[in-house]
Amino acid sequence: MLSSKQINAIPFTDTEYLSADDKRKILKQWVMFCASGFSHDKFTDRLYEHLILHCGFIAHYDIDGFYCEYFGAYGYIDCFVNQMNSYNCMSCYDDINSQMKSVLSEIGF
C-alpha cells in the first residue's frame, strides 16, 4: 500500500475543481479507508464527494446511504469496484482515479 511519502511524490495536476494537494489528501484518505477494511469511520466527506463528483457514482441520498450501499453489512463492493473500473472520467481526474484503482487492485479487487 502506498505510504504518505510515496503519495507526496506522485505528480498530480491541478484542475479547476481539485488541486494537486487536494488529490493527495483524497488518496491518503482512500489508502487509510481501504487499509481499514472499508471501516465506516474512515469513510470521509472528502472521499464521498470525490466519488460522487468525479467517479460517476450517484449520491444515494447522503454519505451514510452511499456507504451502506457499497460497504455496509449488505454492501455491493463488487458493484463499486466495477463502477470504479469502468467509469471514463474527465482526463483531468485520471491521475487520482488510476491511483485509487491501483489501491483496490493491491488489496485484491
Sequence and secondary structure as in RCSB ss.txt:
>XXXX:A:sequence
MLSSKQINAIPFTDTEYLSADDKRKILKQWVMFCASGFSHDKFTDRLYEHLILHCGFIAHYDIDGFYCEYFGAYG
YIDCFVNQMNSYNCMSCYDDINSQMKSVLSEIGF
>XXXX:A:secstr
   HHHHHHS     SS  HHHHHHHHHHHHHHHHTTS GGG  HHHHHHHHHHS     SSHHHHHHHHTSTT 
 HHHHHHHHHH    GGGHHHHHHHHHHHHHTT 
